[in-house]
Amino acid sequence: DLIEEALEFGYSLGEELSEANWVALWNWLIYCRPEILSDCLKSGKVPASLLNACDEINDCNVLHAICCGTTVDMADSRAECVQALLASEKFSAERTNAVVIETYYRTSLHFAAAKGHTKCVQALLASEKFSAESTNEVDSGGETALHAAAINGYAKCVQALLLSEKFS
């Protein structure tokens, strides 16, 4: 079972495996095998501490990493991962609305909008965990997620943001 293999791989690296290394494992799954990550998240077998782990450099969590990816051909898998993570009772609302401190003060919504991940933007906006305040969060350059989508020419992301009840 691929879920068990992925989790066993993470645990086999040692019980002292830092949260940052778990985030690195999540990143590998996001870029190489998002369907395994989605299955892991849906399984409910991943401990809350790992779902909410952040790397030690940027305070980046697994939601940021999913939304920040550049692999367009994996859009459906990426959106499934976002939906599974947000649906998990183990994933904290605080982590959903968190900003990445060292990387331009951006939220997961900024990252998804800037990369043109419309389905991720829609999943974030549809989640009860994602706050209306986060929709209008301004990054270190003074830009909202709407700015990020528009500047990069992602009309579908712009439309998703403008149609959201959380957008003001």
C-alpha positions as CSV (number, residue, x, y, z in Angstrom):
1,D,0.0,0.0,0.0
2,L,1.6,3.3,-1.1
3,I,0.3,5.2,1.9
4,E,2.0,2.8,4.3
5,E,5.2,2.9,2.2
6,A,5.3,6.7,2.2
7,L,4.7,6.9,6.0
8,E,7.1,4.1,6.7
9,F,9.7,5.9,4.6
10,G,9.3,9.0,6.7
11,Y,9.5,7.1,9.9
12,S,12.4,5.0,8.7
13,L,14.5,8.1,8.6
14,G,14.5,8.1,12.3
15,E,12.3,9.1,15.2
16,E,14.3,12.3,15.6
17,L,13.3,13.3,12.1
18,S,12.8,17.0,12.4
19,E,9.6,18.8,11.3
20,A,11.7,20.4,8.5
21,N,12.6,17.0,7.1
22,W,8.9,16.0,7.2
23,V,8.2,19.1,5.2
24,A,11.0,18.1,2.8
25,L,9.3,14.7,2.4
26,W,6.0,16.4,1.8
27,N,7.7,18.5,-0.9
28,W,9.1,15.4,-2.6
29,L,5.6,13.9,-2.6
30,I,4.0,17.1,-4.0
31,Y,6.4,17.3,-6.9
32,C,6.9,13.7,-7.7
33,R,3.8,11.7,-6.5
34,P,0.9,14.0,-5.4
35,E,-1.5,11.2,-5.7
36,I,0.4,9.4,-2.8
37,L,0.3,12.6,-0.8
38,S,-3.4,13.0,-1.4
39,D,-4.0,9.4,-0.3
40,C,-1.9,9.9,2.8
41,L,-3.9,13.0,3.8
42,K,-7.2,11.2,3.1
43,S,-6.1,8.2,5.1
44,G,-6.2,10.0,8.4
45,K,-3.0,8.1,9.4
46,V,-0.7,11.1,9.4
47,P,-0.2,12.5,12.9
48,A,-1.4,16.1,13.5
49,S,2.1,17.2,14.5
50,L,3.3,16.2,11.0
51,L,0.4,17.8,9.2
52,N,1.2,21.1,11.0
53,A,5.0,20.8,10.7
54,C,6.9,23.8,9.3
55,D,10.3,24.1,8.0
56,E,12.7,26.0,10.2
57,I,13.8,28.6,7.6
58,N,10.6,30.0,6.1
59,D,7.9,28.8,8.5
60,C,6.5,27.0,5.4
61,N,4.0,24.3,6.0
62,V,2.7,21.5,3.7
63,L,-0.2,23.7,2.5
64,H,2.2,26.5,1.4
65,A,4.3,23.9,-0.4
66,I,1.3,22.4,-2.2
67,C,0.1,25.8,-3.4
68,C,3.5,27.0,-4.4
69,G,4.4,24.2,-6.8
70,T,5.0,24.9,-10.4
71,T,3.9,21.6,-12.0
72,V,0.9,22.6,-14.0
73,D,0.1,19.1,-15.3
74,M,-0.6,18.0,-11.8
75,A,-3.3,20.6,-11.1
76,D,-6.0,18.1,-10.2
77,S,-3.7,16.2,-7.9
78,R,-2.6,19.4,-6.3
79,A,-6.2,20.5,-5.7
80,E,-7.1,17.1,-4.3
81,C,-4.2,17.5,-1.8
82,V,-5.4,21.0,-0.7
83,Q,-8.9,19.7,-0.3
84,A,-7.8,16.6,1.7
85,L,-5.6,18.7,3.9
86,L,-8.2,21.3,4.6
87,A,-10.8,18.6,5.3
88,S,-8.6,17.0,7.9
89,E,-9.6,17.7,11.5
90,K,-5.9,17.4,12.3
91,F,-4.8,20.3,10.2
92,S,-5.0,23.5,12.1
93,A,-7.0,26.6,10.9
94,E,-4.1,28.6,12.2
95,R,-1.7,26.9,9.8
96,T,-4.3,27.4,7.0
97,N,-4.1,31.1,7.4
98,A,-0.4,31.3,8.2
99,V,2.0,33.5,6.3
100,V,5.5,32.4,5.2
101,I,7.7,34.8,7.1
102,E,10.9,34.8,5.2
103,T,9.3,34.4,1.7
104,Y,7.7,37.8,1.1
105,Y,5.1,37.4,3.9
106,R,2.7,35.4,1.6
107,T,-0.2,33.1,2.5
108,S,-1.0,29.8,0.7
109,L,-3.6,31.8,-1.3
110,H,-0.9,34.2,-2.5
111,F,1.2,31.2,-3.7
112,A,-1.7,29.4,-5.4
113,A,-2.9,32.6,-7.2
114,A,0.6,33.6,-8.3
115,K,1.2,30.1,-9.8
116,G,-2.2,30.0,-11.5
117,H,-3.5,27.1,-9.5
118,T,-7.2,27.9,-9.9
119,K,-8.5,24.7,-8.3
120,C,-6.3,25.3,-5.2
121,V,-7.6,28.9,-5.0
122,Q,-11.1,27.6,-5.2
123,A,-10.5,24.9,-2.5
124,L,-8.9,27.5,-0.1
125,L,-11.8,29.9,-0.6
126,A,-14.4,27.2,-0.1
127,S,-12.8,26.0,3.2
128,E,-14.3,27.1,6.5
129,K,-10.7,27.1,7.8
130,F,-9.6,29.8,5.4
131,S,-10.6,33.2,6.8
132,A,-11.9,36.2,4.9
133,E,-9.1,38.3,6.4
134,S,-6.5,36.0,4.8
135,T,-8.1,36.7,1.4
136,N,-7.1,40.3,1.7
137,E,-3.7,39.7,3.3
138,V,-1.0,41.9,1.9
139,D,2.5,40.5,1.2
140,S,5.8,42.4,1.8
141,G,5.4,44.0,-1.6
142,G,1.9,45.4,-0.8
143,E,0.2,42.8,-3.0
144,T,-2.9,40.7,-2.3
145,A,-3.5,37.3,-3.9
146,L,-5.7,39.1,-6.4
147,H,-2.7,41.3,-7.4
148,A,-0.5,38.2,-7.7
149,A,-3.0,36.4,-10.0
150,A,-3.6,39.5,-12.2
151,I,0.1,40.4,-12.5
152,N,0.9,36.9,-13.7
153,G,-2.0,36.8,-16.1
154,Y,-4.1,34.1,-14.4
155,A,-7.6,35.3,-15.3
156,K,-9.4,32.2,-13.9
157,C,-7.7,32.8,-10.5
158,V,-8.7,36.5,-10.7
159,Q,-12.3,35.4,-11.4
160,A,-12.3,32.8,-8.6
161,L,-11.1,35.5,-6.1
162,L,-13.6,38.1,-7.3
163,L,-16.5,35.7,-7.1
164,S,-15.7,34.5,-3.6
165,E,-17.9,35.7,-0.8
166,K,-14.7,36.0,1.3
167,F,-13.3,38.6,-1.0
168,S,-13.8,42.3,-0.2
